[in-house]
Amino acid sequence: MTDEVLLLAGTRPEALKVAPVALALEEVPWLRPVIVHSGQHVGMVEQALVPFGLRPDVFLPLRREIGSQAELVSALLPRLDELIVRRGPAAVLVQGDTSTALAGALAGYWRGVPVAHLEAGLRTGDLGSPFPEEGNRQMIARIAALHLAPTEAAARALRSESLPGKQIVVTGNTVVDALTHVAGAGLPARSPVLAGLERQLDAEGGRLVLTTLHRRESWGLPADRVLAAVRSVVDRHRDVHVLLPVHPNPAVRAQVLGALQGHDRIWICEPLDYPDLVRALRRSALVITDSGGIQEEAPSFGVPVLVVRDSTERTEAVDAGYAWLVGTDDTRIVAEADWVLSSGLRLPTGRNPFGDGQAAGRVVSALRRLLGARERELVGAG
């Protein structure tokens, strides 16, 4: 007989980070990973799991009309509650700080099922930035039974909040495991835009600047300033091509197209699947982003990152000299990009401050200890 561990994923980053854990759990005879797709981002989770030979075991269909956080969480909670009651898992693992993670943590806690929080301890200390992620992860910390911190800094943040030290385990970030897995596969480009850009760069030379912009706090005027800076960088460096996978939100898409469409060295494409993102990142001379995940991934390839946010919960990349927190002021973004591109800066590889590619094994070891201790407690109580 095996005990199930529910691995919740509703977004692509969640799927990428739970995939290595699912593969590692498959090696434990008495534990069975069950990947639960919350329905938050339909299509994206399935796509992210393909390179790992995985697919969701459970899909929770959601009907969303207005797209609010309240609508999403209120729809998820009863479905997750019913799933937990029906399957009786040994544990629920949630990743990060999305609405899926918050709802999953609440549902597990309310049913007395231990909640393991993957990528625990990230903090900016500002509930408004990033919003709502900072609030979500702080709330999850109060009810989780196991805090899987990606770095020692994240573990220190948890200890400073008076969480029990025995519940905190530093594992590294499983995104480095995922990146290593996908990069090793060497898959060809699937995006026609990326494939075309690669052909042009191969034929004519030039450098790639990968740009992503998706956070809510970036929408509107901050995004206008970032996009203006990106256009200026391309104009100032004649060998630079920008690749920008555009966010599916219609307002963001319109904003990007209005600012950048028509430039012959700015390549706008649909969101890239993960192997294509890894290809683009590996080839980049610079990344301009508000993404948290890319801050974790770029150091593996020695790619400098300009973080176009006012704060970051991933200070390890900044402290290690792989990233610069530049805000959304277009003048500063251009100045920092000019410096990186003019100097031809390339950073050391193999020193990713977020992990060594072995995080999933440590996660599974921590889960085994948690569930073994819980089993002993239940036997003793009986």
C-alpha positions as CSV (number, residue, x, y, z in Angstrom):
1,M,0.0,0.0,0.0
2,T,1.3,3.5,-0.9
3,D,0.6,6.9,0.6
4,E,-0.2,9.7,-1.9
5,V,1.4,13.1,-1.9
6,L,-0.7,15.6,-3.7
7,L,1.5,18.0,-5.8
8,L,-0.5,21.1,-6.6
9,A,0.2,23.0,-9.8
10,G,-2.0,25.7,-11.4
11,T,0.6,27.7,-13.3
12,R,3.6,26.9,-15.5
13,P,6.2,27.9,-12.8
14,E,4.5,25.6,-10.3
15,A,4.5,22.7,-12.7
16,L,8.2,23.2,-13.6
17,K,9.1,23.2,-9.9
18,V,7.0,20.2,-8.8
19,A,8.0,18.1,-11.8
20,P,11.5,17.1,-10.4
21,V,9.8,16.3,-7.0
22,A,7.3,14.0,-8.8
23,L,10.1,12.2,-10.5
24,A,12.1,11.8,-7.3
25,L,9.0,10.6,-5.4
26,E,8.5,7.9,-8.0
27,E,11.6,6.3,-6.7
28,V,10.1,5.9,-3.2
29,P,8.2,2.6,-3.0
30,W,5.7,3.7,-0.3
31,L,4.9,7.1,-1.7
32,R,3.0,8.0,-4.8
33,P,3.1,11.5,-6.4
34,V,-0.3,12.7,-7.6
35,I,0.0,15.9,-9.7
36,V,-3.1,18.0,-9.3
37,H,-3.8,20.6,-11.9
38,S,-5.9,23.3,-10.2
39,G,-7.2,24.7,-13.5
40,Q,-5.7,28.1,-12.8
41,H,-3.9,28.3,-16.2
42,V,-5.3,25.7,-18.5
43,G,-2.8,24.4,-21.1
44,M,0.2,25.9,-19.4
45,V,0.6,23.2,-16.8
46,E,0.2,20.4,-19.3
47,Q,2.8,22.0,-21.6
48,A,5.3,22.5,-18.8
49,L,5.1,18.8,-17.7
50,V,5.7,17.3,-21.2
51,P,9.6,17.6,-21.2
52,F,9.6,15.5,-18.0
53,G,7.4,12.8,-19.4
54,L,4.7,13.8,-16.9
55,R,1.0,14.8,-17.1
56,P,-1.6,15.8,-14.5
57,D,-3.2,12.9,-12.6
58,V,-6.1,15.1,-11.6
59,F,-7.6,18.1,-13.3
60,L,-10.0,20.4,-11.5
61,P,-12.2,22.2,-14.0
62,L,-12.9,25.8,-13.1
63,R,-15.2,28.3,-14.6
64,R,-13.9,31.8,-14.4
65,E,-15.9,34.9,-15.5
66,I,-14.3,37.9,-13.9
67,G,-10.8,36.7,-13.2
68,S,-10.5,38.0,-9.6
69,Q,-8.5,36.3,-6.9
70,A,-11.6,35.9,-4.8
71,E,-13.4,34.1,-7.6
72,L,-10.5,31.8,-8.1
73,V,-9.9,30.9,-4.5
74,S,-13.6,30.5,-3.7
75,A,-13.9,28.1,-6.7
76,L,-10.8,26.1,-5.8
77,L,-11.4,25.5,-2.1
78,P,-14.5,23.2,-2.3
79,R,-12.9,21.2,-5.2
80,L,-9.7,20.8,-3.3
81,D,-11.5,19.9,-0.1
82,E,-13.5,17.2,-1.9
83,L,-10.4,15.8,-3.4
84,I,-8.6,15.6,-0.1
85,V,-11.5,13.9,1.6
86,R,-11.9,11.4,-1.3
87,R,-8.2,10.5,-1.7
88,G,-7.0,10.8,1.9
89,P,-3.4,11.9,1.0
90,A,-0.5,11.6,3.4
91,A,0.5,15.2,2.5
92,V,-0.2,18.1,0.3
93,L,2.7,19.9,-1.3
94,V,2.1,23.5,-2.6
95,Q,4.7,25.6,-4.5
96,G,5.4,29.2,-4.1
97,D,2.8,31.9,-3.7
98,T,0.0,31.7,-6.1
99,S,-3.8,31.5,-5.5
100,T,-3.5,27.7,-6.1
101,A,-0.8,27.4,-3.4
102,L,-2.8,29.4,-0.9
103,A,-6.0,27.5,-1.6
104,G,-4.2,24.1,-1.4
105,A,-2.6,25.0,1.9
106,L,-5.9,26.1,3.4
107,A,-7.7,23.0,2.2
108,G,-5.0,20.7,3.6
109,Y,-4.7,22.5,6.9
110,W,-8.5,22.5,7.5
111,R,-8.6,18.7,6.9
112,G,-5.6,18.0,9.2
113,V,-3.3,16.9,6.3
114,P,0.3,18.1,6.7
115,V,1.1,20.9,4.2
116,A,4.6,21.0,2.7
117,H,5.5,24.4,1.3
118,L,8.0,24.2,-1.6
119,E,10.1,27.4,-2.1
120,A,9.2,28.7,1.3
121,G,10.7,31.8,2.9
122,L,10.9,34.2,0.0
123,R,10.2,37.7,1.4
124,T,10.2,41.4,0.3
125,G,8.6,42.5,3.5
126,D,6.2,44.6,1.5
127,L,2.7,43.2,1.2
128,G,2.1,45.3,-1.9
129,S,5.1,44.1,-3.9
130,P,4.7,41.6,-5.3
131,F,1.0,41.6,-5.0
132,P,-0.7,39.3,-4.0
133,E,2.2,36.9,-3.8
134,E,3.9,38.4,-0.7
135,G,0.7,38.1,1.3
136,N,0.0,34.6,0.0
137,R,3.4,33.2,1.0
138,Q,3.3,34.8,4.4
139,M,-0.1,33.3,5.1
140,I,1.0,29.8,3.9
141,A,3.9,29.9,6.3
142,R,1.6,30.2,9.3
143,I,-0.1,26.8,8.5
144,A,2.5,24.7,6.8
145,A,4.0,21.7,8.6
146,L,7.2,21.6,6.5
147,H,9.0,24.6,5.0
148,L,11.2,23.7,2.1
149,A,13.4,26.8,1.8
150,P,15.4,27.2,-1.4
151,T,18.3,29.0,0.2
152,E,19.8,29.7,3.6
153,A,18.5,33.3,3.4
154,A,15.0,32.1,2.9
155,A,15.4,29.8,6.0
156,R,16.6,32.8,8.0
157,A,13.5,34.7,7.0
158,L,11.4,31.9,8.3
159,R,13.3,31.5,11.5
160,S,12.9,35.3,12.1
161,E,9.2,34.8,12.0
162,S,9.5,32.4,15.0
163,L,8.6,29.3,12.9
164,P,10.0,26.0,14.5
165,G,13.5,25.3,13.2
166,K,12.9,21.6,12.9
167,Q,10.2,22.3,10.3
168,I,12.6,24.3,8.1
169,V,14.8,22.5,5.6
170,V,17.1,24.1,3.1
171,T,16.8,22.2,-0.1
172,G,17.9,24.4,-3.0
173,N,15.4,25.4,-5.7
174,T,13.9,22.7,-7.8
175,V,13.9,25.0,-10.8
176,V,17.6,24.4,-11.1
177,D,16.8,20.6,-11.3
178,A,14.2,21.3,-14.0
179,L,16.6,23.6,-15.9
180,T,19.4,21.0,-15.8
181,H,17.0,18.3,-17.0
182,V,15.7,20.3,-19.9
183,A,19.0,21.8,-21.0
184,G,20.5,18.3,-21.1
185,A,17.8,17.2,-23.5
186,G,19.0,19.7,-26.2
187,L,15.5,19.9,-27.8
188,P,15.1,22.0,-31.0
189,A,13.2,25.3,-31.0
190,R,9.4,24.8,-31.4
191,S,8.5,28.5,-31.6
192,P,8.7,29.6,-35.2
193,V,9.7,33.1,-34.0
194,L,12.6,31.8,-31.9
195,A,13.7,29.4,-34.8
196,G,13.7,32.4,-37.2
197,L,15.6,34.6,-34.8
198,E,18.2,31.8,-34.2
199,R,18.7,31.4,-38.0
200,Q,19.2,35.1,-38.4
201,L,21.7,35.3,-35.5
202,D,23.6,32.3,-36.9
203,A,23.7,33.8,-40.4
204,E,24.5,37.4,-39.5
205,G,25.9,37.4,-36.0
206,G,24.4,39.6,-33.3
207,R,23.3,39.3,-29.7
208,L,20.1,38.3,-28.1
209,V,18.4,40.2,-25.2
210,L,15.6,38.3,-23.7
211,T,12.8,40.4,-22.2
212,T,9.8,39.3,-20.1
213,L,7.2,41.5,-18.4
214,H,4.2,40.1,-16.7
215,R,3.7,41.1,-13.1
216,R,0.6,43.0,-12.2
217,E,2.5,45.9,-10.6
218,S,4.3,46.4,-13.9
219,W,1.1,46.9,-15.9
220,G,0.4,50.5,-17.1
221,L,2.9,53.3,-16.7
222,P,5.8,51.1,-15.3
223,A,5.5,48.8,-18.4
224,D,5.5,51.9,-20.7
225,R,8.8,53.0,-19.2
226,V,10.3,49.5,-19.5
227,L,9.2,49.1,-23.1
228,A,10.5,52.5,-24.0
229,A,13.9,51.5,-22.5
230,V,13.9,48.2,-24.4
231,R,13.3,50.1,-27.7
232,S,16.1,52.5,-26.9
233,V,18.5,49.7,-26.1
234,V,17.9,48.1,-29.5
235,D,18.4,51.4,-31.2
236,R,21.7,52.1,-29.4
237,H,23.2,48.7,-30.1
238,R,23.0,47.8,-33.8
239,D,23.8,44.1,-33.2
240,V,21.2,43.5,-30.6
241,H,17.9,41.6,-31.2
242,V,15.2,41.5,-28.5
243,L,13.0,38.5,-28.0
244,L,9.8,39.3,-26.0
245,P,7.3,36.5,-25.3
246,V,4.2,38.6,-24.7
247,H,1.8,38.0,-21.8
248,P,-1.6,36.6,-22.8
249,N,-3.5,39.4,-20.9
250,P,-5.1,41.5,-23.7
251,A,-4.3,44.8,-22.1
252,V,-0.6,43.9,-21.6
253,R,-0.5,42.5,-25.2
254,A,-1.9,45.7,-26.6
255,Q,0.6,47.8,-24.6
256,V,3.6,45.7,-25.8
257,L,2.5,45.7,-29.4
258,G,1.8,49.5,-29.3
259,A,5.3,50.2,-28.0
260,L,7.4,47.7,-29.9
261,Q,5.6,46.3,-33.0
262,G,7.2,47.1,-36.3
263,H,10.9,47.3,-35.1
264,D,12.9,45.0,-37.4
265,R,15.1,43.7,-34.5
266,I,12.4,43.2,-31.9
267,W,10.8,39.8,-32.1
268,I,7.5,39.5,-30.3
269,C,6.1,36.0,-29.8
270,E,3.6,33.9,-27.9
271,P,4.7,32.6,-24.5
272,L,7.5,30.1,-25.0
273,D,7.3,26.5,-23.8
274,Y,10.0,25.8,-21.2
275,P,12.6,24.1,-23.5
276,D,12.4,27.1,-25.8
277,L,12.8,29.5,-22.9
278,V,15.9,27.6,-21.8
279,R,17.3,27.8,-25.4
280,A,16.7,31.6,-25.5
281,L,18.1,32.1,-22.0
282,R,21.2,30.1,-22.7
283,R,21.9,32.2,-25.8
284,S,21.2,35.6,-24.3
285,A,23.7,38.3,-23.7
286,L,21.4,40.0,-21.2
287,V,17.9,39.5,-19.7
288,I,15.5,42.4,-18.8
289,T,12.7,41.0,-16.7
290,D,10.3,41.3,-13.8
291,S,10.1,37.5,-13.6
292,G,11.1,35.7,-10.4
293,G,11.9,32.4,-12.2
294,I,14.4,33.9,-14.6
295,Q,16.3,35.4,-11.8
296,E,16.8,31.9,-10.5
297,E,17.6,30.3,-13.9
298,A,19.9,32.8,-15.6
299,P,22.9,32.3,-13.2
300,S,23.2,28.7,-14.4
301,F,24.2,30.1,-17.8
302,G,26.2,33.1,-16.5
303,V,23.7,35.6,-18.1
304,P,23.4,39.0,-16.5
305,V,19.9,40.1,-15.4
306,L,18.3,43.5,-15.0
307,V,15.4,43.1,-12.7
308,V,12.8,45.8,-13.6
309,R,11.1,45.9,-10.2
310,D,11.4,48.0,-7.1
311,S,12.1,45.0,-4.8
312,T,13.0,41.4,-5.2
313,E,12.5,38.4,-2.9
314,R,15.5,36.7,-4.7
315,T,18.3,38.8,-3.3
316,E,20.7,35.9,-3.6
317,A,21.1,36.7,-7.4
318,V,21.8,40.4,-6.6
319,D,24.2,39.5,-3.8
320,A,26.1,37.0,-6.0
321,G,26.5,39.6,-8.8
322,Y,24.3,38.0,-11.3
323,A,21.4,40.5,-11.2
324,W,20.9,44.2,-10.7
325,L,17.7,45.6,-9.3
326,V,17.0,48.7,-11.5
327,G,13.3,49.5,-11.0
328,T,11.3,50.8,-13.9
329,D,13.0,54.1,-14.6
330,D,13.8,54.0,-18.4
331,T,16.9,56.1,-18.0
332,R,18.5,53.8,-15.5
333,I,17.5,50.7,-17.4
334,V,19.1,52.0,-20.6
335,A,22.3,53.0,-18.7
336,E,22.7,49.6,-17.0
337,A,22.0,47.7,-20.3
338,D,24.5,49.9,-22.1
339,W,27.1,49.0,-19.5
340,V,26.5,45.3,-19.7
341,L,26.3,45.2,-23.5
342,S,29.3,47.5,-24.1
343,S,31.5,45.6,-21.7
344,G,30.4,42.2,-23.1
345,L,29.9,41.0,-19.5
346,R,29.6,37.3,-19.0
347,L,29.4,35.8,-15.6
348,P,30.7,32.4,-14.2
349,T,28.6,29.4,-14.9
350,G,28.1,26.5,-12.5
351,R,27.7,28.8,-9.4
352,N,24.0,29.3,-9.3
353,P,23.2,30.6,-5.8
354,F,19.8,29.0,-5.9
355,G,20.9,25.4,-6.1
356,D,23.0,22.6,-7.5
357,G,20.4,20.6,-9.3
358,Q,19.9,18.1,-6.5
359,A,17.0,19.9,-4.6
360,A,14.3,17.3,-5.4
361,G,16.2,14.6,-3.6
362,R,16.4,16.8,-0.5
363,V,12.7,17.6,-0.7
364,V,11.8,13.9,-0.8
365,S,14.1,13.1,2.1
366,A,12.4,15.9,4.1
367,L,8.9,14.5,3.2
368,R,10.0,11.0,4.2
369,R,11.1,12.3,7.6
370,L,7.9,14.3,8.0
371,L,5.6,11.4,7.2
372,G,7.7,8.9,9.1
373,A,7.5,11.1,12.2
374,R,3.8,11.6,11.7
375,E,3.3,7.9,11.4
376,R,5.1,7.3,14.7
377,E,3.0,10.0,16.4
378,L,-0.3,8.3,15.1
379,V,0.9,4.9,16.2
380,G,1.9,6.2,19.6
381,A,-1.5,8.0,20.0
382,G,-3.3,4.8,19.1
